[in-house]
Each structure stands twice: as structure tokens, then as C-alpha cells.
């Protein structure tokens, strides 16, 4: 029987990251993927010949610079092209074309409100300050406030001392960023509804909250903690589509001696005396391992792969209550030409970035209300990117690929699953909305695929289609993510670790959960080795 | 003002129950106290009014929740006429078909009632109650005391935090973790995780969110629920029903305060609070009268206190900005009905009807009601809390007649169609909904009134019809209430204290904001030897 130091389940970007760090440390690592392609939700697919879709995630920002450096991802082919801004179309003729250049942004906002143009400086500064507070927390296991162990207490004290150094008003501000709704936070700075809509858009991506729900301001913050091009929270396209991220990490993994096998789904984890000893593949083949790591979503990792006899009833219950409600769908479209939006000049450079068809905060909130009722979305939030504008490798010359992210789509409808007919209906809703904003769009479509939350679950294991492997609400963040007893990447089964986005710091193609899990595994391995030596 | 001295030790702005508590305590302690109330009557939301001759109704609040027995004793309110009819007034999930679920009776009675709906839920009840108790227990010490400082600047402050931490941590790591996880969570998920019965979840989620701007799906709604419960259970008597309606409490507080020597002025709206060199000088009333005093306790909402009465001129821009941004959107409306006789609710006896009746068929119904508030519209199906105080209280109506009091949450203060038309539509919806539970009720209505949010503001003196004077969200609670700066110091105006719902611990007829303000005022006067 084959034996490896580490078997990693799933070849999404977090699994690959964990595997790469472990291989780099000298361990023998085998990564097993059920699909015939790697990458999970960071994947490029050529479904329509010559057109490369980033079929799930579509833009990059949050991949940790430390990981890019440690794994030498640039050497392994990772190229990111930041886009300079985004466009928000409210559907009533108005638009905002944002820019990363402060003067351009100021001028643009001033078209709608001079006061808001000035307030934006303050907002940007405050956001950066909050992002700076969060950043150090990302590449480490969260402090455990319930632990009485000296090491943990020191961590908690250090965290509290950092909080204290903010001063009363600074700490109060941080509390606001973590607890307010996006709408209420933005109300503290801005008066114009289109400015608020533009900024609130990042609060609704992938979330089971509305822009008026407390806690949605954190999601805005979560989308700003990236550091592609310095501390700007900038977003960009990956050359070759998002799959290039996974390919680069896989290449790094292989360069350190790691092995990846596709079409090798795992059906269970072998456990003996409360320790993981290996895995059993769907084919029946068994592989032994000293350590097993899963990058799958929590419930799959625990409830599908482990024998419940090995787990306490309350643990199983807690895990099954982990919230993973999906709220997003995706359209991937091959186009014969660029869309022409009536409300904005075609030569606006911000069109290189994401184009949001969103209405005002009230419209987004109503879409959220519909989602709670599990009805067919009537007016969903749409975010369109056309990465082929910047990346010529994605489509033939003059042709394009478009990625449409649809927010507030229920993972199941009140009257049942997403049937083909229902999927078509959703597709019509989305395409009609785009057609209204860009007449002639439909005629340019040469291929379109629509992926509902159910499709995302079936294909790549995103439970209930939640793109973050678990909702990003305070009760499921930091030391609560995914559960208080699992926040340190270890499970009740010795030698079995979790490294996916269900773990801190959460989803968004960060790689941080994978890196943090690897660090924990290595630390535990050193400890066990030390104990064995001293024994 | 002729001849009488207008110099006092303490002036109190606002004659709601908090103002009266403060007046009574300070007067009893020997201070010269004047209280100024703008309306012709005292009590604010804690009042009983006459609907039609001979028929009295709780005007706004209909029960007294969390008023400490120790305070009743301290002010000797029973001597001054307070008569408690019921303690620990229970809640009932009302069902149109009669399968009501009493929620605060003995656990056995509750389980039995739930069992008729779902045996699984009946089994889950005790686990749910335990968890709720754990949350409430974690918050109760903070509720009952002054809030610790956000950033303690001395050993005492740090020890206060340590005490709260140790108190909670010693219940075990698992319990501690559970509390930390649930507090930022939402009531809906907690209820969906615990139960399957729609009626049970509906009623509990209404209880969880009544008086809030946010519905039960919102993060923070579990904190709000636990916080309210902490207030209610901080005294062993829980929620009280008082003879004469809440006005009976006001009457006793009034008599007591006057007996102790406080001067209570009604129809005496305050024009401004005067300060000089960062020190309170007194009040100026709208009629021109002046009151001179070194201490002012304001029980009106913080926005009015700082932006109208004190005036932005006296304050730094940061404070003005923060006060301006206090969110106060949790508005309610009230419908009061006089009934010919007791209405028939299927399978509900008088002891069931003597409690707080929660009319909320499901979690989504409560959430939908909260949704419409966001858009300034009326809900299709309002959810509501109903009481029939005349069942236990014979003083409200002639024999055989009854009154029915309805609190409707999630009412937008600014209604899209305007409240002139909206009020009638609301009453119709309310009576129609009541008719679904009690078919004979609509025909028994002899008279009725609706107080829409602007009415509650102008007739009862409750700004924005928000009985918390500021939403009780995580960022506007405890050490951040009403703003982080004001939680610690009254905006560097020495001698000014906030004693109303807008201060910690929030609204409800608890008298606790007044207790904290009085303690702070007494400390201040000792320190400054005034």
C-alpha cells in the first residue's frame, strides 16, 4: 500500500497552498482531486473552444503576498493585471466610474455630490486603517479567548493591547466596522444614493445578508484587505483566468516534490484509535498517511468523510449547523464583441474593471428580501467583468469572455430544486437585465452557461453554493470560524486537519487558510517529533 | 415666577418614569429638586389615558418590564399607591385555532403545549431555554451595573472587565465559547436551529425583536433579545402588571417624589440647558423662567439634549457629529380598543389572556414586517403584541367591559403615503388580524384609538416613537451608549447627566438609566462639594 507523510483531499487553491508549504518543508505530499481538473473554484475552463472562462471566481485581490513570495508564484507563472476602477450603473441613467487615482475619483464623485467627494478621502483612510488592523490576523491562527493556556492567553492579551492602543474612538470605530450594516456605515460618510450603492456593492457579494443588515459592513472590509499593488485593496485579473492561480500553486507544489492525482475522489478517512491513518478512494484504493488534510467545506470534511461513531453527538450537531447558505449564481458568456452600455461612454477606462448593474441600496436590499423568500430573483444584483479586455489569452482577437456574478440567488427555490427550466428562467432574468443596460448584448452571445448555487455545489463541492465555504458573519469569524472548537485547524481526530475556506480567515481566494493549516501541521509534527525524541 | 427661589441642587428634564425616579431618589436624599415636563401630564410612555368616559387604557407601554422591587421599596411606592397585580407576566404564542403555547409558564406547561405541535420541539425546549439563560446570564451583570469603560484607564476599570470575564469563563470553556459565538448572531438562525414549529418560532422571534429596527434575521438580534431579557430578569419579579395601568406606576412615582419634596412642573417645556466654562448653570424654560442649578439630569433623548437644549455651540464638532449619527429608527405604533365584553379566543381561558399575547404566525412573518419598515411602507400582515389588562385590573373599565392594547412594532416613522391615511389603514389591518384569532372581536369594538409614530412622539413625548431613544445595536450599547464619549463623560460639560432610555442600559420601564444617573450625580456633587 502506498504511504505518504501527508494526503491532502481536494485540489482547490487552499489545499494546493497547504500541500505546497508541506512539500516545501520536506514532507511527502499527495493531493487527491475528484474532478479531472484542479483548482476548485479558482479554475479556468475552455467550454466553448478558444474561450477561457474563469468559471467560478473571477478576480483576484486577497491572495496573500506572503504566499506569493514563499511559493515563488510569479516564477511559476502567476501574472496579475490590476484594473483601475469599476463602474456602477443604477439603471436610471446615472453611473459612477471609479478610479484608483485619488484626483480622478474625487472629480467623478463630485459629479454626484461635492460633499461625498471630500468624504471619500476620509472613508478611504478609515477603511485602510481597519484593513491594517485585520491584516496581521490573516496569516495566523486566531487567538482563542476561552483558552487558559499561557501561550493563548499571551496571544489574547497582545490582541487586547493592540485594541487598546487604538484609543477609545479608534476602538469604537473598529467595533462599528465589524457590527454595522454597510448602509449605516456609509450613511456616516455619504449622502448620495449612487455613491452609497457603488460602495455597498462589495458588501453583498456572496453574502447571506442585505446591505442594510448589521454585519454587512464587515464584508466590505473583507473585500478590501487585499494587497495586490501595495496597500490599496486593488483587484485584478489573472492572466489565463483564475485557474492560473491554482496552476501556479500546483507548479510550486510539484517543484517541491508534491504529487497531484485527479479523478481520485476520496470517500472516507481511515481512523484508528482516534487518529487518522489514511484515506480510501471512491475506487476502493487505500492510501496510508501520517497526516490527512481536507480543503473541502467543513460539513463535507467532517460529516461525509468521517465515521460519525468517532465523533460526539454534540460535535456532529454543531458541525451540521454551520451556515453555508449560498446566495450567488454565475453566468459565463462567450461574446462576439463588447457590450455597449447606453448610460456610459464606451471609452471609459473603468469598464476594464467590474461593471455593476445594481440600482440603489434599497434595490439591493429588496433583492435580499426576495432571497429570504426563496423565490426566483426578480431584480438581482449583477456584476460583470470582461477580463479579455486586459488579457488577450482568453479569447480570439475582437472576441471576449464575460463573467456575470449574480447575487441573491437562493440555493433552493421554495417550490423545489433548480431544474433546467428554472435555470433557464434565471438566465433569462439576467440576460434581459443586461440587455436593458446594453442593448444588443444578447445578439453578441455565442455561448452561455448558467451555474446556480446547486450547480456550484454539485461540481466543486461548495455546499449550498456558498462561495466562502461558510457565511462571513461574526458568529462564524475569527475564533468562531467555523466553530470555536475547530478554529485552530485541528479536528477531534488526531492527525486530521482542515485547510479550506471554512477555516479562518474565510473565503475569497486568499490562500491564508491553507498556509495557516500547514503551519499548524508542521508545528504539531515538530512537537510530536520532539516528544518522540525525548521519550 | 414671583418670590419663589429658582435655585435648586438638581434640575431634571423630562417627566417620564426615569425622570420621576430620579426626582424621587434625589429629593428623598435631601436635595432640592425640580423636574420640568413639557406635556401637561407626567409619565411619557408610562401612562394611562381615558379612551372614552369610564374606560381607561394603557396609552403606550402596557406592562412594566424589569422595574426593580428594590426601587419600589426604596421609594416606598406601595405606600404612595402602587399596587402590583401580577408579577412575571407571561408570554403566550397565540394560535387562531387554539393551540396556544404559553412561553413563560412552568417548563412543563410549555413543553406540553409544544408537544401538540412537535415532539421534537418539546424535547428541544429545555436545551433552548438553557442556552438563552446562559446568554442572559452573561449580560445581566453588565445590564444591571454601569457599563465598564471601553478602554479602562485605571486599575479599577481593568478589574471590572476582568470580573466580567472571570464570571463568565468560570462556567467552562465550552459555555464561554458558546456565548461568544451566539452574541453576535441572529435570533432567526438560533430559532431555526432549535425548533421546527412555525408558531413557536414566530412568537419567539417577535419577542426577540419588538422595539428594534432590525428583524430577527439580522445579526445582533440575538444580543438585543438577550439584553431585553437581561433587563426583565434582573429583578426577580420580571414583568409587572400594575393596577391602573402603567399610569398607576407614574401616579405612585409622582406622589412619592412630591412627598419627598421634589417640585414637579408640567406644561413646562425646557428651552435650553445653560452652561458656562464647561459647567452646568441651569435651565431656561420656554416661558422665560430660569432655573439655576449645578446639576442637570436629562431624560429626554440624547439628540434633543445635546443638539437642541445644549446647542452645538457648546460642543466640539466630533461630539456633534457622533450625536447626529445616533440611529433611532425602532418605531412602534399603538392601537387601543374598548370592547363590550371579553372577546372569545378559542381554547384560551382568562389566565392565558392575562399575559402578553404574541400574534406572529412564523419567523418569516416577523421578518416581512421588519422588511417593510426599511422602505417606509406598512406591512401586509402586521405582527403584534396584545394585552387585555382589564382581565386582572378592575379599575380600568366598568364591570364586564374590557380594553385591548396592541403594540405594533416595525412602524416607519415616515410613512410613504403619510400617516393621516396610514393610521386608518393600520387600524383596519390590526382589527382584521385580531379577528383571525377572535372572530367575535371586531363586533365588540365600542371605541378605539390609534397612535401612529408621530402621535407617540407628540402626545407621549417619545422621540421618533423609539422607546429606546436610540437603537440597541452592538455599537450603540453598553460602553458605546449613546456614543463612546458620552458613555464615559457627558461631553465635558460638568454636571450634566443622561438619565433616560438613550443612556445605558436602554429603554423599557426599568428606571435603571435614572438609577445610574442619580448615582453619578451624587458622586459628582460629593466630589465638587456642591
Interface residues (C-beta under 8 A of the other chain):
Chain A: X145 X146 X147 X148 X164 X167 X168 X169 X171 X172 X175 X176 X179 X180 X184 X187 X188 X209 X212 X213 X214 X215 X321 X323 X362 X365 X366 X369 X372 X373 X473 X474 X475 X479 X480 X483 X484 X485
Chain B: X149 X150 X151 X169 X173 X174 X176 X177 X178 X180 X181 X182 X183 X184 X185 X186 X189 X193 X214 X217 X218 X219 X220 X318 X325 X327 X364 X367 X371 X374 X375 X473 X474 X475 X480 X484 X485 X488
